[in-house]
């Protein structure tokens, strides 16, 4: 069974030690895909998104000593978003400078990016990546048939009665499998985030 992730406060304390390789690997595994995907969603190419992700973690390593985690205020998510957006803006600015491109259009593009209220985009991407992270870590805990029943009912929106023969399980077993996996994912996410995933609210 995969080990549960460190709680966020514990992990943030651990990565203050830059030599704590295990903590940093866990941190990057958790948040790297989020930073990378967000950068791509804002137009960064693969190589640029990778560079931005690396820059974000470099900045975090430099600033983590001064960051004070407050679970009641949810500051970490906003802090990570700010660092990521700034790295993205700097990357675009360097690209424009390197190309020797100038003028109002470029300046306006940077202005829109820096002022854009994209918190909803960030929150949506955050939830998606936390869910993917949970799935990667938790899938080995369950049987293939139980996991298939979960995916078909939750992600494909199919009725449990429709998939009885497809997954080779009784209706009751399908409901139990879905309930257990959803509960486990919520528990897993709660160890790294105080906010529930809205995907399970519907």
N, C-alpha and C positions, 0 to 999 in steps of 0.2 A: 504493500500500500504506500502511495507517495506520501511524503511528510507534508504536514500542513505548513503553509508559508509563515514566516515570522509576522507578528503583528506589526503594523506600520510604525508605532513609536519605537519598538524594539529595533526594527531594521534601520530606521533613521539614526538611531543612536549608534548602531554598529558600523554604519558606513562612514561615520566620522573618523574611524580608524581606516586610513586609506590602504593599509596593508591587509585588511580583512577581506581576503579574496572571496570567500564563500558568501559573505554578506553582499558584496558588490555584484557578484554573479546573480544572486537572487533578486537584487534590486533592478539590474539591467534586464533580466528575464521578465520581470513584472511590467516595467514601464518602457522598455525599449521599443516594443511593437507599437505602443501608443504614440510615442514621439515620431517614429518613422511614418506611421500611417497618417497622422495629422499633417505632417510636412507634405506628404504626397497629395493629400486632399486640397492643399493650398497651391498646388501646381508644381511642386518640386519634383524633378526627375529622380530616378532611383539613386544615382550616385550622389546627388545633392542631398537627398533625404538621409542617406547614410552619413554624410558629412555633418549634417545638422544634428543628427542623433548623437554622434560622437562629441560634437561641440556642447550639446546640452549636458551630457554627463560630465564633461570636463568642467563646465561651469558649476555644476552641482558639487563636484568634489572640492572646488575652491571655496564654495559658499556654505557648505553644509554645517560647518562649525558654528556659524552664526544663526542658523535657522532654528527657531523654537517651535516645536510642534504643539498645536492646541487642538485636540480632537473635537472640541465643542464648536470650533470656528471653521473647521475644514480648510485650513490655510494651505496645506500641502498641495492640494490639487490646483488651487489658484496660482501658487508659487511655481509649480511645474509648468503650467500653461504660459505664464509670463516669460519664463526662461526660454521655452520652446518658440514662442512667437518672436521674441527678440533675436534668437539665433536665425530664424527664418528670414526676418527682415534684413539682418546683416548679410546673409548669404545672397539675397537678391541684390542688395546694394553693391556688393563686391562684383557680382556678375555684370551689372550695368556699367560700373566703372571700368572693368576690364575690357568691355566691348567698346568703350569710348562713346557710349550712347548718352545723350543728354537731352535737355529740353523739358517742356512742361508735361508731356505725356508720361515720361519716366517718373518725374517727381510726383505727379498725381497718383501713379500706381503705388508708389511707396507710401504715400500719405494715406491712401485708402486701406492699405494692408495694416498700417500701424494703428489706424483709428477704428478699424472694422470691429463691430461688436459681434464676435463670432463665438460667444460663450456657449450657445446652443450646439454649435458644431463640435466644440471641444467636449462638452458633456456627453453628446451622443457617441463620439469616438471613444471616449473614456469608458463608458459602459460596455461598448462592443468589445474593446480590447480586454477589459477585465473578465468578461464572460468567456472570451476565447482562451485567456490564460487559465481560468478555472477548468475549462473543458480539457485542455491539454494535460493538466495535472490530475484530474479526477477520473477521466474515462477508464483507466486501468482498474479502478476499484469495482467496476460493475461488469456483469456479463454482457456479451455482445447483443443478446436478444433484449435485455432490459434497456440497454443504451439505444438500440434501434427504436424501441417503443417510445422512449423519451423524445428522440429526434423527430419521429413521425408526428407525434401529437403536439409537441411544443413548437418546433421550427417549421413544420409543414402544415400545421393546423388541422390535421386529420382527426376524425372522431375515433375514440378507442374501439368502438364496435366495428369500425371498418377494417381494422388491422389485426384482428384476432388470428385469422388464419395465416396472415403474412408473417407475423412474428412467432407464431406457434405458442401463444400464451392465452390464458383465460382473461376475460374482461376485468375481473377483480385484480389479477396479477399485473395487468397493464397499468391500472390506476395506482397500485402500490408502488410499482417501479418508477413511474413518473413522479409521484409524490416524494419518494426517497431521494431521487436524483436532484430534483429541484431544491429540496431542503438542504442537501449536501452542498450544492453550489452556493446557496445563500450563506451557509455557514462558512464556507471557504472564503467567499468575498468579504464577509464581515471581519475576517481576521486582518484584512488589508484596507478595508474601507468601512466607514460607519454608515454609508448610505446604501439602501437596497437597490437592486437592479429593477428598473421599471418594466423590463420585458416580461416579468412574471406577475405584473399587476393586472394584466388584462384578463 
